């Protein structure tokens, strides 16, 4: 069975807590469509079970900016980081911490080893 963006949006609504994807269903769908259109979405699925979603955007200077992330199992973020490291080894990851502080990760390999 193929997982649709609607399935992912429903999963996000059912599993979000705190500041993860704090939007309406329609806004989440729009964000997923835009991230998929620019190849800036990563979804971890085990069988038919969604385990995590990252929506981001590509910025000039080989930067992937994380807009939202939601995972429900430990080690899913590490799995995502390994994927990123394998496919985009010389890119930087940026985003906002929950405290709204900007974060810039230039050494993805070191970060992944620490997870």
C-alpha positions, 0 to 999 in steps of 0.5 A, spaced: 500 500 500 502 506 498 502 512 503 499 518 501 500 525 503 493 525 506 495 519 510 501 523 513 497 529 515 492 524 519 498 521 522 501 528 524 494 530 527 494 524 531 501 524 533 503 531 534 505 534 541 507 541 543 510 545 537 510 539 532 506 541 526 502 546 530 497 547 524 490 546 521 490 539 517 489 544 510 496 547 512 499 541 513 497 538 507 499 545 503 506 544 507 507 536 505 505 538 498 510 544 497 516 539 501 514 533 496 514 538 490 521 540 492 524 534 494 524 536 501 520 531 505 523 525 509 518 520 511 520 514 515 515 508 514 516 501 517 511 497 513 504 500 513 506 504 520 509 511 519 515 513 524 517 520 522 516 526 518 521 531 516 518 537 512 524 542 510 526 547 504 533 547 500 536 554 501 542 557 497 549 555 499 547 547 500 543 548 506 537 544 508 532 548 513 528 544 517 521 547 518 518 541 522 519 534 524 515 529 528 517 522 530 514 517 535 520 512 536 527 513 538 532 512 533 528 515 528 532 521 528 538 518 527 535 514 521 533 520 518 540 523 519 544 517 516 539 518 510 541 525 509 549 524 510 549 518 505 545 523 500 547 530 502 554 529 505 556 536 504 550 540 506 548 543 512 542 543 516 539 549 519 532 550 523 530 553 530 530 549 536 524 549 540 526 555 544 526 559 538 534 559 538 537 558 531 541 552 530 546 550 525 549 543 524 555 543 519 558 536 522 552 532 520 557 525 521 559 528 528 551 529 530 549 523 527 554 519 532 552 523 538 544 521 537 
